[in-house]
């Protein structure tokens, strides 16, 4: 059943369902079940037993479960890890993941039970798994870039085992590198934007400086105009005062003329003129 260092994910899904159904389990619990299943005299005598036994260690099974989780076949939750001390007391140390089959995992098990996996095209299914991996691992902005990289650089490589543990590590590195490239481009774009904003800010400061100068000039001009208006008003007041004085003088002259004319009128009969 497990005579290879690479544990087939279909076999592992089936084993999980047989031992735990839809319930939860940890990597240690699954490892213990597998080691218990292979620990019989017939298998122990097999020269390959030690290799198989090591293959189902907690560390290796943990990697397998993480891979199935990345493929979307498992769901998990993080919980505190219970351990028993030498005194027999149970305490919490660190944390662990409790896994269970996801809806997608159960559907794929039903698909295998109907014999569908025997008819599926491996290339198309692996493409599907790659898409799942990219959607779970990559930011939305670079998913198209990753998919193009996979199709042009990875898909046609001979001997490319897409979902072995080492390959998953390779994809992590690919993702990390592309994320760095995307981040560097984003930083460069932001730096260019900052530079453009600095230039724009510089132009705005220059416009503000000119407006301040114009404001100062307008203020000075306004003060001069106000001074001129004050002077004009003062001159107008003086002119009005003089006009009033001339009016009074004119009234006096008219009164004098009237009196003179009256005197001449009275003197006329006397002189016979």
Beta strands, then each sheet from edge to edge (+ up, - down):
strand 1: 74-84
strand 2: 90-101
sheet 1: 1+ 2-
end
